[in-house]
């Protein structure tokens, strides 16, 4: 009897799936990373190995996507993934509604489409990202993405013209979530709630009258904060045979600290042009202009350029990406990036410095199912870490080969290298005299990818 019920249930599910146009897809990547890394003793480097991903973190990534729609009017997309043994929700978990050809609405987490985002992804970026590949945010290089965790709307009034607006706001159970930190009024010692009073890390007790709130990460976003501090707006017009012009505004609440130490909302204006007039040529150039200058994320303005997208957005930036198809199966890539009027931690300057990045690569399909890759890049210390300190700049390169098995499945092997600790693993250690050394970093990514 149980078998009959189960069979009937499966048949009903398959029948409804066919009727409602429901589909299941999958994407995954395993990266076995072999390379040099700091010894546990901290006095040198050794060869290490781990299961990781192209962007770092635990691996392999196994993801599954469910999607469906009813007559092109109402639908959904939901993703789940496993990073190693860790389970999580993917980039997309939303429903959509499209009552008109000129109007579409998304509700939920959406980081899948990004129809206007200007990317610069090439070479060993999809194998393992080191140096300028890791810290450059190649996704969104020339124009921001339109991702959201709340809701978004797309309007397409005439051919070639599109407008998107998105808002980030919390899930119901997270509406008042977060944490609050407290410090003593006398000397600013951090303390923690304990009964009716507070304790510091040495278990000293303080009455509530001796303590004040230091900061709070509680969301509690009202509608005004969502519209004014957690929204994105973008407008694009595609001129047939010429190119696309894009304008954008991103609002980020209380993420910036100006040079006077004041917490500020950040608003970033972005503009981009994508040339489409030349055959086999992709040329994108974009600029990002923050309204709060000299801003930093958190307590340190010396973090690596790629450590947080808000940190990168704290600077005036002009970026460009070029791809040219020399012939069938042979492409050349070039990339240029800047951080204008950036600070220099070493010289204790809040502004006036130029950070820059130059990089490029080639890919050549030597057979229908075999492609070779090579890339290299350089970025100065101001670009990578907001400093002119010695050994803060980066030179990196990568070589790789991919065997394509069709239908989104491939295997790859590569070699990546980077100077000054910007590689696959940390290579910083202490020498016998106590000085800190950053060994040249090398890594061998062995990659298996599937998508179906």
C-alpha positions as CSV (number, residue, x, y, z in Angstrom):
1,X,0.0,0.0,0.0
2,X,2.8,2.4,0.9
3,X,4.5,1.7,-2.4
4,X,1.3,2.5,-4.3
5,X,0.8,5.8,-2.4
6,X,4.4,6.8,-3.0
7,X,4.1,6.0,-6.7
8,X,0.9,8.0,-7.0
9,X,2.6,10.9,-5.2
10,X,5.5,10.9,-7.6
11,X,3.2,10.7,-10.6
12,X,1.2,13.6,-9.3
13,X,4.4,15.7,-8.8
14,X,5.7,14.9,-12.3
15,X,2.3,15.7,-13.8
16,X,2.0,19.1,-12.0
17,X,5.7,19.8,-13.0
18,X,4.9,19.3,-16.6
19,X,1.7,21.3,-16.5
20,X,3.3,24.2,-14.6
21,X,6.6,24.1,-16.5
22,X,8.7,23.3,-13.4
23,X,12.4,22.4,-14.0
24,X,15.4,21.3,-11.9
25,X,19.0,22.3,-12.6
26,X,22.3,21.9,-10.9
27,X,25.7,23.6,-10.8
28,X,28.8,22.7,-9.0
29,X,32.6,23.1,-8.8
30,X,35.3,21.1,-7.0
31,X,38.7,22.8,-6.6
32,X,41.5,20.8,-5.1
33,X,44.0,23.5,-4.1
34,X,47.6,22.5,-3.8
35,X,50.1,25.2,-2.9
36,X,52.5,26.7,-0.4
37,X,51.2,28.1,2.8
38,X,52.4,29.2,6.3
39,X,53.5,26.4,8.6
40,X,51.5,25.9,11.7
41,X,54.6,26.9,13.7
42,X,54.7,30.2,11.8
43,X,58.4,29.9,11.0
44,X,58.2,29.2,7.3
45,X,56.1,27.7,4.5
46,X,55.1,24.2,3.5
47,X,53.1,22.5,0.8
48,X,49.4,22.3,1.8
49,X,46.2,21.0,0.2
50,X,42.5,21.7,0.7
51,X,39.1,21.4,-1.0
52,X,38.1,24.9,-1.9
53,X,36.4,27.0,-4.5
54,X,37.6,29.4,-7.2
55,X,36.8,32.3,-4.8
56,X,38.1,30.7,-1.7
57,X,36.2,29.1,1.2
58,X,35.2,25.5,1.7
59,X,34.6,23.2,-1.2
60,X,33.4,21.5,-3.2
61,X,30.3,23.6,-4.1
62,X,27.2,21.5,-5.1
63,X,24.1,23.5,-5.9
64,X,20.6,22.7,-7.1
65,X,18.1,25.1,-8.6
66,X,14.3,24.7,-8.8
67,X,12.4,27.0,-11.1
68,X,9.0,27.2,-12.7
69,X,6.4,29.5,-14.2
70,X,2.8,29.6,-15.2
71,X,2.2,30.9,-18.7
72,X,5.0,33.5,-18.3
73,X,3.0,35.4,-15.7
74,X,4.0,34.1,-12.3
75,X,7.0,32.0,-11.4
76,X,9.8,31.2,-9.0
77,X,13.5,30.3,-8.6
78,X,14.9,28.7,-5.5
79,X,18.6,27.6,-5.0
80,X,20.3,25.6,-2.4
81,X,24.0,24.6,-2.1
82,X,26.5,22.7,-0.1
83,X,30.0,24.2,0.4
84,X,31.9,21.1,1.6
85,X,29.6,19.9,4.3
86,X,28.0,23.3,5.0
87,X,24.5,23.9,3.7
88,X,23.1,27.2,2.6
89,X,20.7,29.2,0.4
90,X,22.0,30.1,-3.0
91,X,22.0,33.5,-4.8
92,X,18.3,33.3,-5.6
93,X,15.2,32.5,-3.6
94,X,12.4,34.6,-5.1
95,X,9.0,34.7,-6.8
96,X,8.3,36.9,-9.8
97,X,5.2,38.4,-11.4
98,X,5.0,39.8,-14.9
99,X,1.6,41.1,-15.7
100,X,2.8,43.0,-18.8
101,X,5.7,42.7,-21.2
102,X,6.8,46.1,-20.0
103,X,6.7,45.3,-16.3
104,X,8.2,42.6,-14.0
105,X,8.4,42.3,-10.2
106,X,10.6,40.1,-8.0
107,X,10.1,39.4,-4.3
108,X,12.8,37.7,-2.3
109,X,16.6,37.2,-2.6
110,X,17.8,37.8,-6.2
111,X,21.4,37.8,-7.3
112,X,20.9,35.8,-10.4
113,X,20.0,38.0,-13.3
114,X,22.0,41.2,-13.0
115,X,21.1,42.1,-16.5
116,X,23.1,45.4,-16.5
117,X,26.1,44.4,-14.5
118,X,29.4,45.0,-16.3
119,X,31.8,42.1,-15.7
120,X,35.4,41.4,-16.5
121,X,35.8,37.7,-16.0
122,X,38.5,35.8,-17.9
123,X,41.6,33.6,-17.7
124,X,42.1,31.6,-14.5
125,X,39.4,33.7,-12.7
126,X,37.1,30.6,-12.9
127,X,39.8,28.2,-11.6
128,X,41.3,30.1,-8.6
129,X,41.5,33.8,-8.1
130,X,44.8,35.3,-6.7
131,X,46.2,38.8,-6.6
132,X,44.4,41.2,-8.8
133,X,42.0,38.5,-9.9
134,X,40.9,38.1,-6.2
135,X,40.8,41.7,-5.1
136,X,39.3,43.4,-8.2
137,X,35.6,42.5,-8.1
138,X,35.5,41.4,-11.7
139,X,31.8,41.0,-11.3
140,X,30.5,44.5,-11.4
141,X,33.8,45.9,-12.7
142,X,32.3,48.6,-14.9
143,X,28.7,48.7,-13.6
144,X,26.9,47.6,-10.5
145,X,24.7,44.6,-10.2
146,X,21.0,44.9,-9.4
147,X,20.9,42.2,-6.6
148,X,18.4,42.6,-3.7
149,X,17.2,40.7,-0.7
150,X,13.8,42.4,-0.5
151,X,12.0,43.2,-3.7
152,X,12.8,44.6,-7.2
153,X,10.9,46.0,-10.2
154,X,11.9,46.2,-13.8
155,X,10.2,48.5,-16.3
156,X,10.7,48.3,-20.1
157,X,8.6,51.0,-21.7
158,X,10.1,51.0,-25.2
159,X,12.6,48.8,-27.0
160,X,16.2,49.4,-25.8
161,X,15.1,51.3,-22.6
162,X,15.1,49.6,-19.2
163,X,14.8,50.7,-15.6
164,X,15.4,48.7,-12.5
165,X,14.8,49.5,-8.8
166,X,15.5,47.2,-5.9
167,X,15.2,47.4,-2.1
168,X,16.9,45.4,0.6
169,X,14.8,44.7,3.7
170,X,14.8,41.9,6.3
171,X,12.8,38.8,6.6
172,X,10.0,38.9,9.2
173,X,11.8,37.0,11.9
174,X,15.0,39.2,11.4
175,X,13.2,42.5,11.6
176,X,14.6,43.3,15.0
177,X,17.6,41.0,15.1
178,X,21.2,41.9,15.5
179,X,23.3,42.8,18.5
180,X,24.1,45.7,20.7
181,X,27.5,46.4,22.3
182,X,28.1,48.3,25.5
183,X,31.0,50.3,27.0
184,X,31.7,51.8,30.5
185,X,31.2,55.5,30.7
186,X,34.4,56.0,32.7
187,X,37.0,54.5,30.4
188,X,35.2,52.9,27.4
189,X,35.8,49.3,28.5
190,X,33.7,46.8,26.5
191,X,31.2,45.0,28.7
192,X,28.6,42.4,28.3
193,X,25.1,42.1,29.6
194,X,24.8,39.9,32.8
195,X,21.6,39.8,34.8
196,X,20.7,43.4,35.7
197,X,24.3,44.6,35.2
198,X,27.3,44.0,33.0
199,X,30.6,42.1,33.1
200,X,33.9,42.9,31.3
201,X,36.3,40.2,30.0
202,X,37.9,40.0,33.4
203,X,34.6,39.3,35.1
204,X,34.5,42.7,36.8
205,X,30.9,43.7,37.5
206,X,29.3,47.1,36.5
207,X,25.9,48.6,37.4
208,X,23.6,49.6,34.6
209,X,24.1,53.3,35.5
210,X,27.8,53.0,34.8
211,X,27.3,51.7,31.2
212,X,26.2,53.2,27.9
213,X,25.3,51.7,24.6
214,X,28.2,51.7,22.2
215,X,26.7,50.5,18.9
216,X,23.9,48.5,17.6
217,X,23.6,46.3,14.5
218,X,19.9,45.7,15.0
219,X,18.1,46.0,11.7
220,X,14.7,47.5,12.6
221,X,14.5,49.1,9.2
222,X,11.4,51.2,8.6
223,X,10.2,51.9,5.1
224,X,12.0,55.3,5.0
225,X,15.3,53.7,5.8
226,X,14.8,51.0,3.1
227,X,14.0,53.5,0.4
228,X,16.7,56.0,1.4
229,X,19.5,53.7,2.6
230,X,19.2,50.2,1.2
231,X,18.1,50.7,-2.5
232,X,19.5,50.5,-6.0
233,X,18.3,52.2,-9.1
234,X,19.6,51.8,-12.6
235,X,18.7,53.1,-16.0
236,X,20.0,51.8,-19.4
237,X,19.4,52.7,-23.0
238,X,20.7,50.5,-25.7
239,X,21.4,52.3,-29.0
240,X,21.2,49.7,-31.7
241,X,24.5,49.3,-33.6
242,X,26.3,51.8,-31.3
243,X,26.2,50.7,-27.6
244,X,24.5,51.0,-24.2
245,X,24.5,53.9,-21.8
246,X,24.0,53.0,-18.1
247,X,23.3,55.2,-15.1
248,X,23.0,53.9,-11.5
249,X,22.6,54.9,-7.9
250,X,23.2,52.7,-4.9
251,X,22.2,53.7,-1.4
252,X,24.0,52.0,1.6
253,X,23.0,53.0,5.1
254,X,25.6,53.8,7.7
255,X,28.4,51.8,6.1
256,X,30.8,54.6,5.7
257,X,33.0,56.6,8.1
258,X,34.4,59.9,6.9
259,X,37.9,61.2,7.8
260,X,36.4,62.9,10.9
261,X,35.2,59.5,12.2
262,X,31.5,60.2,11.6
263,X,29.2,57.4,10.5
264,X,27.6,58.3,7.3
265,X,25.1,56.9,4.8
266,X,26.8,56.1,1.5
267,X,25.4,56.9,-1.9
268,X,27.3,55.8,-5.0
269,X,26.6,57.2,-8.4
270,X,27.7,55.0,-11.3
271,X,27.9,55.5,-15.0
272,X,29.0,53.2,-17.8
273,X,29.2,52.9,-21.6
274,X,29.3,49.6,-23.5
275,X,30.5,49.8,-27.1
276,X,28.8,47.5,-29.5
277,X,29.7,49.1,-32.8
278,X,32.8,47.0,-33.6
279,X,32.6,43.4,-34.6
280,X,34.3,40.9,-32.2
281,X,35.1,43.8,-29.8
282,X,33.8,44.2,-26.2
283,X,34.6,47.5,-24.7
284,X,33.2,48.6,-21.3
285,X,34.2,51.6,-19.3
286,X,32.6,52.7,-16.0
287,X,32.9,55.2,-13.2
288,X,31.8,55.0,-9.5
289,X,31.5,58.2,-7.5
290,X,30.7,58.0,-3.8
291,X,29.1,60.9,-2.1
292,X,31.0,60.4,1.1
293,X,34.7,60.8,0.2
294,X,37.6,59.3,2.1
295,X,35.2,56.8,3.6
296,X,36.2,53.5,5.1
297,X,34.4,50.3,6.2
298,X,34.5,49.5,9.9
299,X,37.6,50.4,11.9
300,X,40.3,50.0,9.3
301,X,40.9,51.8,6.1
302,X,43.9,49.6,5.4
303,X,42.0,46.5,4.4
304,X,42.6,44.8,1.1
305,X,40.8,46.2,-1.9
306,X,38.7,43.1,-2.3
307,X,37.8,42.5,1.3
308,X,34.5,44.3,1.1
309,X,32.6,45.8,-1.8
310,X,31.6,48.8,0.4
311,X,35.3,49.6,0.9
312,X,35.9,49.6,-2.8
313,X,32.8,51.8,-3.2
314,X,34.4,54.4,-0.8
315,X,36.6,55.7,-3.6
316,X,36.3,57.4,-6.9
317,X,36.9,54.7,-9.4
318,X,37.2,54.5,-13.2
319,X,37.5,51.0,-14.6
320,X,37.7,49.6,-18.2
321,X,37.6,46.1,-19.7
322,X,38.3,45.1,-23.3
323,X,37.9,41.8,-25.0
324,X,38.8,41.3,-28.7
325,X,38.2,38.2,-30.8
326,X,41.4,38.0,-32.9
327,X,40.0,35.0,-34.7
328,X,37.7,32.1,-34.0
329,X,38.6,30.6,-30.7
330,X,41.3,33.2,-29.8
331,X,40.5,36.1,-27.5
332,X,42.6,38.8,-26.0
333,X,41.5,40.5,-22.7
334,X,42.7,43.8,-21.1
335,X,41.7,45.4,-17.8
336,X,42.4,48.7,-16.2
337,X,41.2,49.9,-12.8
338,X,41.8,53.0,-10.5
339,X,41.2,54.2,-7.0
340,X,41.3,58.0,-7.2
341,X,42.1,60.3,-4.3
342,X,42.7,57.4,-2.0
343,X,44.4,57.4,1.4
344,X,47.9,56.3,2.3
345,X,48.1,54.6,5.7
346,X,51.9,54.6,5.8
347,X,52.1,58.4,5.3
348,X,49.0,59.0,7.4
349,X,47.4,60.8,4.4
350,X,43.6,60.8,4.2
351,X,43.6,61.4,0.4
352,X,45.5,62.4,-2.7
353,X,46.9,59.0,-3.6
354,X,46.4,57.0,-6.9
355,X,45.7,53.3,-6.8
356,X,45.8,51.5,-10.1
357,X,45.5,48.0,-11.6
358,X,46.5,46.7,-15.0
359,X,45.9,43.2,-16.1
360,X,45.2,41.1,-19.2
361,X,45.0,37.6,-20.6
362,X,44.4,35.4,-23.6
363,X,42.4,32.2,-24.2
364,X,42.9,30.0,-27.2
365,X,40.8,27.0,-28.2
366,X,43.4,24.6,-29.7
367,X,40.8,21.9,-30.2
368,X,37.0,21.9,-30.1
369,X,37.1,20.6,-26.5
370,X,40.4,22.0,-25.3
371,X,41.2,25.6,-24.3
372,X,44.4,27.2,-23.0
373,X,44.4,30.2,-20.7
374,X,47.1,32.7,-19.6
375,X,46.8,36.0,-17.6
376,X,48.9,38.4,-15.6
377,X,48.3,41.5,-13.6
378,X,49.8,44.2,-11.4
379,X,48.4,46.6,-8.8
380,X,50.2,49.0,-6.6
381,X,49.9,49.1,-2.8
382,X,47.5,51.9,-2.7
383,X,45.0,49.9,-4.8
384,X,45.5,46.7,-2.9
385,X,45.8,48.0,0.7
386,X,45.6,51.8,0.7
387,X,49.3,52.1,1.5
388,X,52.7,52.8,-0.1
389,X,54.3,50.4,2.4
390,X,57.0,48.1,1.0
391,X,55.7,44.8,-0.3
392,X,52.1,45.9,-0.4
393,X,51.8,45.8,-4.2
394,X,51.1,42.7,-6.2
395,X,52.3,40.9,-9.3
396,X,50.3,37.8,-10.2
397,X,49.9,35.4,-13.2
398,X,48.0,32.3,-14.1
399,X,48.2,29.5,-16.7
400,X,45.5,26.9,-17.3
401,X,43.9,24.3,-19.6
402,X,40.3,23.2,-19.7
403,X,38.8,20.0,-21.2
404,X,35.2,20.6,-22.2
405,X,32.9,17.6,-22.1
406,X,29.8,19.5,-23.3
407,X,26.6,20.5,-21.6
408,X,28.4,22.6,-19.0
409,X,30.8,19.9,-17.8
410,X,34.5,20.3,-17.8
411,X,37.8,19.6,-16.0
412,X,40.6,22.1,-15.6
413,X,44.1,22.3,-14.3
414,X,46.2,25.4,-13.7
415,X,49.1,27.2,-12.0
416,X,48.7,30.5,-10.3
417,X,51.3,32.7,-8.6
418,X,51.4,36.0,-6.7
419,X,53.8,38.1,-4.8
420,X,53.5,39.6,-1.2
421,X,51.1,37.1,0.2
422,X,48.2,37.6,-2.3
423,X,48.1,33.9,-3.4
424,X,46.0,30.8,-2.8
425,X,47.1,30.5,0.9
426,X,48.8,32.9,3.3
427,X,52.6,32.8,3.1
428,X,53.5,35.2,5.8
429,X,55.9,34.0,8.5
430,X,58.5,35.1,10.9
431,X,62.2,34.9,10.1
432,X,64.9,34.0,12.7
433,X,65.6,37.7,13.3
434,X,61.9,38.3,14.0
435,X,61.2,40.2,10.8
436,X,58.0,39.3,8.9
437,X,58.4,37.8,5.5
438,X,55.9,37.1,2.7
439,X,57.0,34.3,0.5
440,X,56.1,34.1,-3.2
441,X,52.8,32.2,-3.3
442,X,52.2,29.4,-5.8
443,X,49.2,27.2,-6.3
444,X,47.9,24.4,-8.5
445,X,44.1,24.3,-8.8
446,X,42.6,21.0,-10.1
447,X,39.0,21.8,-11.0
448,X,35.9,19.8,-11.9
449,X,32.8,21.7,-13.0
450,X,29.3,20.7,-13.9
451,X,26.2,22.6,-15.0
452,X,23.0,21.0,-16.3
